[in-house]
Amino acid sequence: LGCIDILINNAAIYETVDFDDLTADRWDSMFATNTRGPFLIAKHAASELRRRQGRIINIGSLGGLRPWETHAHYCASKAALHSLTQAMAKAYAPEIVVNCIAPGMIEAKEDKGTAHARRFAAKTPMGRNGSAHDVAEMVRLLCLAPRFVTGQIIAVDGGLSLAT
């Protein structure tokens, strides 16, 4: 189409690994996709986004706000993406708005009805897990939000981050 108005960095990998079994290769692979990828794409698109007064929306994770012991590399990579979001918001202002969505438990089709999904839904104040539609709606809202909203990490988690 010849121009970029909005960049949504949504590529990610996720895996469960006990901390003692975590290797440097797994760590590096996680960071290459979840943190380095959004950095490189944003750098590449920045001049066009500046010219068009664009927006960057990164997809982080509740794991970047609340670490999980069997996902240390994933959580650390998403925490780094959250920090990168805020650094880019400062660096690219006022031309580019940069924000991040931190989804909680988003239930995929294969998760529906599993004990794991039911356990998370029971811990969530809204009484259910999130959906891809919930995240997409927040993306839409950030695309339309006032340009004065930048550098924010917005949890889309039904209140799961409030659970103890």
Disulfide bonds with the S-S distance in Angstrom:
none
